[in-house]
């Protein structure tokens, strides 16, 4: 009988984006069925590759070599959607990787696996929504170069589950909460209803993915009796290799369980000074 960690590894070793997301969604449905009707698919253990399989296209470039996007033009908006599609495909692998790499090796309740399977399934849906948007604009995923540095956080935290939770959902995905409203406004102004609908779905569901990271990060901190705020800041400094950049979507970050005192001290500015309340 197959195991969840082997299923996760199967997704990671599938190269084509649409084949990867189709397999991801099929395995997510199998997991849900096993949880609802039994017997639950065993977790097992696996030895996933350090890097997931990737299609021949897009060409992967270092961040400094990426062409500049000008979202005011249609080619720029296509490039923006292509970049987000690339992020979502990486997110599919990131969520299956946390299962494949740490599943059966770290003692987690089954709810941990429920959360990350659900996240991987939703990221697969997001990738497909965005590739539909690209197709409607006469393009496709792989037509443009893409960022090669996105998997670095996974490699750096391959042996540190707390580091993985801190950097991937609580930093990288939380950044999506900051920037997606602006992208939605951009496509509203150009009348692209398909892109607006896709980005609104992504925005809504990404809050939960960030919240899962915060939830299980706090779970492990509580089990190890360590301070979550100090631990988060230490791990981000160790693995993120940069300061965090405001402005932040503080409302959605708080909804996902990440208060401002977690991330503001990691910016160049430090914690903002609260404004004085007006006198009565």
Beta strands, then each sheet from edge to edge (+ up, - down):
strand 1: 60-61
strand 2: 146-147
sheet 1: 1+ 2+
end
